């Protein structure tokens, strides 16, 4: 079973990406370094509720 989640930029807070995460990985929030269109830079994006 997988759950949908939204990734938000850690600097500006804009929600840019959505992805899925398996149930086995639900221990902690996902953090991925991705490109933010608002900041115009590669920043850390964190899982939101």
C-alpha positions in Angstrom: 0.0 0.0 0.0 1.3 3.5 -0.9 0.3 6.9 0.4 0.2 10.2 -1.6 2.2 13.1 -0.2 3.1 16.6 -1.1 6.6 18.1 -1.0 7.0 21.8 0.1 10.1 24.0 -0.2 11.8 24.4 3.1 12.8 28.1 2.3 9.7 29.6 0.8 7.0 27.0 1.7 5.6 26.6 -1.8 4.2 23.2 -2.6 5.8 22.2 -5.8 5.9 18.4 -6.0 3.7 15.4 -5.3 4.8 11.8 -5.0 3.9 8.5 -3.4 5.6 6.7 -0.4 5.3 3.1 0.6 4.0 2.1 4.0 7.3 0.6 5.0 8.9 4.1 4.9 6.4 5.9 7.2 8.9 6.3 10.1 10.0 9.8 9.4 9.2 12.6 6.9 10.8 12.5 3.5 13.4 15.2 2.6 14.6 15.5 -1.0 16.7 18.2 -2.7 14.8 19.5 -5.7 14.5 22.6 -7.9 12.1 25.3 -6.6 10.6 27.5 -9.3 9.8 30.3 -6.8 13.3 30.4 -5.3 15.0 29.6 -8.6 17.5 27.3 -6.9 17.9 23.7 -5.7 16.5 23.6 -2.1 15.4 20.9 0.4 11.8 19.9 -0.1 10.0 18.2 2.9 6.9 16.1 3.1 3.8 18.0 4.3 0.6 16.7 5.8 
